[in-house]
Amino acid sequence: MLKDIFKSISIPSIMGILNLTEDSFSDGGRYLSIDSAISYAQELIFAGATILDIGAESTRPGSKEVSAELEWGRIEPVLTKLKQSFPHIQISIDTQKASVARKAIALGADIINDVSALRNDPDMVQVLAEAKDTRLVLMHMQGRPENMQDKPEYQDVVKEVHDFLKERSEYAIMMGIYPQRLILDPGIGFGKNLEHNLKLLSSLDSFNDLNIPLLLGTSRKRFIDEITRSEVHRRIGGTLTTTMLACLSKVQIIRVHDVYEHAQFLKVLAAVAVMGET
């Protein structure tokens, strides 16, 4: 039985989270200075991240939008320094604003992570259509960050998220963004309650028929606390559980805070899986 499980395991890439914000739910305010941001980015890379996701506007429940000027002012010096110091590392910019995305792409950003899935800024799709070498993450979110957790409702959360991601990817392709440039994210915790999150996590493989890589972002999120009461920094165990589900569902990217622990987990899992197939 275990041998069958080993055959189905895939090892995802690790996207390390770098928040340049004062109010992110897990580490807001810790990396606002350029030196602290670069030092932490280096730590994530050495721990095993092959992608860094840089965000300068919090999208936690109840968060408020910041100006494009403030967002770019936080991102620009860090992105510039990282592309100079670590050219082999992919850089993702977590933004919903076309002006920020355009400038980031000009400085060498490899991925734009748009939690609105091209719905917030009408100019975003054109920016990405013109950036032929830049990938795009399309994420599902019901509502907006400021109200998404007020009272999320679905008839069938898995089907509705699947249909949304299908529609958004088809729209992106129609607008000139090639399918091989797309990444999909079911948006765990974005306009979903505990039951919704658990149903999505138990059905991750249902998104494989879209034939687009899947990104999973569950790191330290509130649903873990709802299952087993825990402070934000004590949710690694719960997050690792979802990483195992990702490995069994052929998820290609996991977005995490605790890179060292996840890299260790994946290395041990890969070693056991290889041995189990022999």
C-alpha positions in Angstrom: 0.0 0.0 0.0 2.8 2.5 0.9 4.5 1.7 -2.4 1.4 2.9 -4.2 1.4 6.1 -2.2 5.1 6.7 -3.0 4.4 6.4 -6.7 1.9 9.3 -6.5 4.1 11.7 -4.5 5.5 14.8 -6.3 7.8 17.3 -4.7 6.8 21.0 -5.1 9.0 24.0 -5.3 9.2 26.2 -2.2 8.1 29.8 -2.5 9.3 31.8 0.5 7.2 34.7 1.8 8.8 38.1 2.2 6.3 40.7 3.6 7.4 44.3 3.3 4.3 45.4 5.3 3.5 46.7 8.8 0.3 44.7 9.2 0.6 41.2 7.6 -0.9 38.7 10.0 2.3 36.7 10.6 5.3 39.0 10.4 4.0 42.5 9.8 6.6 45.2 10.5 9.6 42.9 10.7 11.1 43.5 7.3 10.3 47.1 6.5 13.9 48.2 6.3 15.9 47.3 3.2 18.7 45.6 5.2 16.3 43.5 7.3 14.4 42.5 4.1 17.6 41.5 2.2 19.0 39.6 5.2 15.7 37.6 5.6 15.5 36.9 1.9 19.0 35.5 2.0 18.0 33.3 4.9 15.0 32.0 3.0 17.2 31.2 -0.1 19.8 29.4 1.9 17.1 27.4 3.7 15.8 26.1 0.4 13.4 28.6 -1.3 13.8 28.7 -5.1 11.1 31.4 -5.4 10.6 34.5 -3.2 7.2 36.1 -3.1 7.5 39.8 -2.2 4.4 41.6 -1.0 4.2 45.3 0.1 0.4 45.4 0.7 -1.2 43.1 3.2 -4.2 41.0 2.1 -5.0 39.6 5.5 -8.7 39.7 6.5 -9.8 43.2 7.2 -6.7 44.8 5.6 -6.9 48.2 3.8 -5.4 49.0 0.3 -2.2 51.1 0.2 -1.2 53.5 -2.6 0.7 52.3 -5.6 3.4 54.8 -4.7 3.9 53.4 -1.2 3.7 49.8 -2.4 6.4 50.4 -5.1 8.6 52.4 -2.8 8.8 49.4 -0.5 9.4 46.9 -3.4 11.8 48.7 -5.7 15.0 48.8 -3.6 14.5 45.2 -2.3 13.8 43.8 -5.8 16.7 45.6 -7.3 19.1 44.3 -4.7 17.8 40.7 -4.9 18.1 40.5 -8.7 21.7 41.7 -8.4 22.7 39.4 -5.6 20.7 36.3 -6.4 20.0 36.2 -10.2 19.2 32.5 -10.1 16.3 32.9 -7.7 12.8 33.5 -9.2 11.2 36.6 -7.8 7.4 36.9 -7.5 5.7 40.2 -6.8 2.4 40.0 -4.9 0.4 42.9 -6.2 -3.0 43.7 -7.7 -1.8 47.0 -9.3 -0.8 47.2 -13.0 1.6 50.1 -12.4 3.5 48.2 -9.7 3.5 45.0 -11.9 4.8 47.0 -14.9 7.7 48.5 -12.9 8.6 45.2 -11.3 8.7 43.3 -14.6 11.0 46.0 -15.9 13.4 45.3 -13.0 13.3 41.5 -13.7 10.4 40.1 -11.7 9.7 36.6 -12.9 6.1 36.2 -11.6 3.2 38.5 -10.8 1.0 37.1 -8.0 -2.4 38.7 -8.4 -4.8 37.7 -5.6 -7.6 39.4 -7.5 -7.1 37.2 -10.6 -7.0 40.2 -13.0 -10.2 41.7 -11.5 -8.9 44.6 -9.4 -7.0 46.6 -12.1 -8.3 46.6 -15.7 -4.8 47.4 -17.0 -3.2 44.4 -15.4 -4.1 41.9 -18.1 -2.5 44.1 -20.8 0.7 44.5 -18.7 1.0 40.7 -18.4 0.1 40.1 -22.1 3.0 42.3 -23.1 5.4 40.7 -20.6 6.1 37.5 -22.6 8.6 36.0 -20.1 6.6 36.7 -16.9 4.4 34.2 -15.2 1.1 35.0 -13.6 -0.6 33.6 -10.5 -4.4 33.7 -10.6 -6.0 33.2 -7.2 -9.6 32.7 -6.1 -11.0 35.1 -3.6 -14.7 35.7 -2.7 -15.1 39.4 -1.9 -12.2 41.7 -1.1 -9.6 41.5 1.8 -11.5 44.0 3.8 -14.8 42.0 3.8 -13.9 38.5 2.5 -14.4 36.8 5.9 -17.6 38.5 6.9 -19.8 35.6 5.8 -18.5 33.5 2.9 -21.1 31.3 1.3 -20.9 28.6 -1.4 -23.3 25.9 -2.7 -20.3 23.7 -3.7 -17.0 25.3 -2.9 -14.8 22.9 -4.8 -16.9 23.3 -8.0 -17.2 27.0 -7.7 -13.5 27.6 -7.1 -12.7 25.2 -10.0 -15.1 27.0 -12.3 -13.7 30.4 -11.3 -10.1 29.4 -12.0 -11.1 27.8 -15.3 -12.9 31.0 -16.3 -10.0 33.3 -15.2 -7.4 31.2 -17.0 -9.5 31.1 -20.2 -9.8 34.9 -20.0 -6.1 35.3 -19.5 -5.4 33.0 -22.5 -7.9 34.9 -24.7 -6.1 38.1 -23.8 -2.7 36.8 -24.9 -1.2 35.3 -21.8 -0.1 31.8 -22.9 -1.3 28.9 -20.7 2.3 27.8 -19.9 2.8 31.2 -18.1 -0.2 30.6 -15.8 -0.3 29.3 -12.2 -3.5 28.8 -10.3 -4.2 29.2 -6.5 -7.5 28.0 -4.9 -7.1 30.8 -2.3 -7.2 29.0 1.0 -8.5 31.4 3.6 -9.6 34.1 1.1 -13.3 34.3 1.5 -13.7 30.8 3.0 -14.6 29.4 6.4 -13.1 26.3 8.0 -15.4 23.9 6.2 -14.7 25.5 2.8 -10.9 25.3 3.4 -11.0 21.7 4.4 -13.1 20.7 1.4 -10.7 22.4 -0.9 -7.7 20.8 0.8 -9.3 17.3 0.5 -10.0 17.9 -3.2 -6.7 19.5 -4.5 -6.4 16.8 -7.2 -9.7 17.9 -8.7 -7.9 20.9 -10.2 -5.4 18.8 -12.1 -7.8 18.6 -15.1 -7.2 22.3 -15.7 -3.6 21.3 -16.8 -2.1 24.4 -15.2 0.3 24.3 -12.3 -1.3 24.8 -8.8 0.1 26.9 -6.0 -1.0 26.2 -2.4 -0.8 28.9 0.3 -1.8 27.6 3.7 1.2 28.8 5.8 0.2 29.6 9.4 -3.3 30.4 8.4 -6.3 30.9 10.8 -8.0 27.6 9.8 -5.2 25.7 11.6 -6.0 27.6 14.8 -9.7 26.8 14.4 -8.8 23.1 14.5 -6.2 23.2 17.2 -5.8 26.5 19.1 -2.3 27.9 18.4 -0.5 31.2 18.0 0.5 32.1 14.5 4.1 31.0 14.9 3.1 27.6 16.3 1.2 26.4 13.2 4.0 24.7 11.4 2.7 21.2 12.1 -0.7 22.1 10.6 1.0 23.7 7.6 3.1 20.6 7.0 0.0 18.5 7.0 -1.3 20.5 4.1 2.1 20.2 2.4 1.8 16.4 2.5 -1.6 16.8 0.8 0.1 19.0 -1.8 2.6 16.3 -2.5 -0.1 13.7 -3.0 -2.1 16.0 -5.3 0.8 17.1 -7.6 0.7 20.7 -6.4 3.8 22.3 -8.0 4.4 25.3 -5.7 3.9 25.7 -1.9 4.0 29.3 -0.5 5.3 29.2 3.1 6.9 31.2 5.9 8.9 28.4 7.4 11.1 27.5 4.6 13.8 25.5 6.5 11.2 23.2 8.0 9.5 22.6 4.7 12.7 22.0 2.8 13.7 19.4 5.4 10.3 17.8 5.3 10.4 17.5 1.5 13.9 16.2 1.4 13.1 13.4 3.9 9.8 12.6 2.1 11.6 12.4 -1.3 14.3 10.2 0.1 11.8 7.8 1.6 9.7 7.8 -1.6 12.7 6.9 -3.7 13.6 4.1 -1.4 10.0 2.9 -1.3 9.9 2.5 -5.1 13.0 0.3 -5.2 
